[in-house]
Amino acid sequence: MDAIDRHSPTHILRFHKCKVTSLLIDYNHSGSEIPVLISGDEQGVIAQWNLLTRRPIVTFTLSAEVQIVCIHSIDDKLVVLSKDHTLRMYTGQSITFEMKVNTLNFANFEIFHNGADKMYTMISCNTSISENFDIYIFDDGSLNSLKRIFNSVSMMKFIEEHSLLGDEFKKLGILMKIARNNITNEIICGFESGIVIGFTLHTDTFDKFDESGYIEVQFISKFHYPNPILDIALDSQTGEVVTASTGKRIELIKLSNGTKDVVGTNCDDYFVDNSQRIVMSKDVWCKGYTSSLIDVQYDNIGHIDVTSNSFICATWSGKTIVLDRQTTSDKYVFWTSRSHVTASESSQGNIDPNRSKIADRKGSFEKVGSLTSFDPMQFRSMETGSSNKLKPISAGHSRRLEQFVHQPWCIIGYESGTIAMYKI
């Protein structure tokens, strides 16, 4: 970027005393007229923020006081994975469900409704083999209901058995990231080798499988090979998948025709793994998905997010780049210096070009611990189906609310514990 413009973030949220390792926007938070920001840090502290007052409304600390890996919000509950290898489900601040999960590698987990009332499906790393994953179902708040429906699923075994990536490909590497596409119901897994695999879960029986329930692979992408997948983001409006690695490109993946029920089709049209109950259509390579590549001026993209208008990429160096989705050109580059002077770049220009030299000094930026965004388009779609009953609010409060929810925001958690909010 030739021209640089520098400005401070619009807001800074201060509460955490150490690196913020997880950020989440809860668009349909119970009892709130606006989305709630949920943050967690490496000492096990969780905060829920009112984004208008920019103050915590609820805070608590995990009893283990260990790093929080990932937070999900589902119904009126928080589900938290932490580095003591434990997944906890909270209703309020009370633990209603707890189980052990492998956190030796970098992977998070995914949890979602499986169609039954207060029944959940969860996908996480296998308890002993970090390249494989497990799939569970359980009832809300009942540990006795926990059932592992797929145990130590090895996508490498499936790939190797059918030579899907060639005879020379021998290892997927550890599972780095897991994500779920709520539009297509795909699960997306990114591996250390750079391979990204998307699959759907079926509850019926495929052909001659002895048990009901099977996995259907929807796509296999090797664009980032051999560099590890560092993050995966999903467009909640279109279902597109965005992946990032150590190179200067991100990949945009979209299913061509959506998922379909394969019952009653000819088994000869599929690659089949009977022992693991995995299938993949032989047409996937030519019809299954489309992929487009986007060049980025920076490498080592450790965190990525997407809004209806922007791609947001945070690098290992501490810089966060906002790209326009239509032109793929840089709109902003945000950073915070280690001296806690906040700044950003923009293609709009800079009255003092010599200041850009300061920004390029290695090691001068505070590291990014987590990243999320607020997308007005997603808020409006969630608001339409929301059952929240809003309390009467003043005209001033209503005006501030309208100003906030019509503005896209980039929200960054830094290693110092500060959370910066930037208008984008």
Number of C-alpha atoms within 10 A of each C-alpha: 13 10 14 21 19 22 14 16 19 10 14 17 18 14 16 22 14 19 22 29 24 24 26 22 20 19 22 22 19 17 12 15 17 22 22 23 22 22 26 32 30 23 21 22 22 25 21 21 20 17 19 15 10 15 14 19 12 13 15 13 15 17 8 12 15 17 21 25 23 23 25 20 20 16 12 12 19 17 21 24 24 27 21 17 15 16 23 19 23 18 14 12 14 10 14 16 18 17 12 13 22 24 22 15 14 15 23 22 24 19 19 19 14 15 9 8 9 13 15 18 19 16 21 23 28 21 17 12 15 21 21 22 24 18 20 17 20 19 17 16 17 11 13 9 13 16 13 15 13 18 14 19 21 18 19 18 16 21 20 16 13 13 14 14 15 10 11 8 13 14 16 23 17 21 28 24 26 24 22 24 19 15 14 17 16 23 19 25 23 29 27 23 21 25 23 26 19 23 22 18 16 15 11 14 15 25 14 10 17 11 11 13 17 22 19 25 23 25 22 21 19 13 18 23 16 15 18 25 25 22 23 26 25 23 19 18 13 13 19 19 22 23 27 28 28 20 16 14 20 24 18 18 20 18 20 13 10 14 16 10 10 18 12 8 11 9 15 9 12 17 19 21 18 15 10 18 21 23 22 21 19 13 11 16 14 9 14 20 17 16 15 11 13 15 13 18 11 18 19 19 28 23 24 27 22 25 24 16 15 24 23 27 25 27 19 18 20 23 23 27 26 26 22 17 17 8 9 14 19 20 20 22 22 23 30 23 17 15 9 12 12 18 17 20 25 20 15 12 14 16 10 11 12 10 13 16 8 10 20 11 9 8 12 16 21 21 22 27 25 25 25 23 24 26 23 17 18 15 18 14 13 14 16 8 9 15 11 14 10 10 9 8 11 8 9 9 12 12 11 12 16 12 11 17 19 14 13 19 20 23 24 25 28 24 21 18 21 19 25 23 21 19 14 18
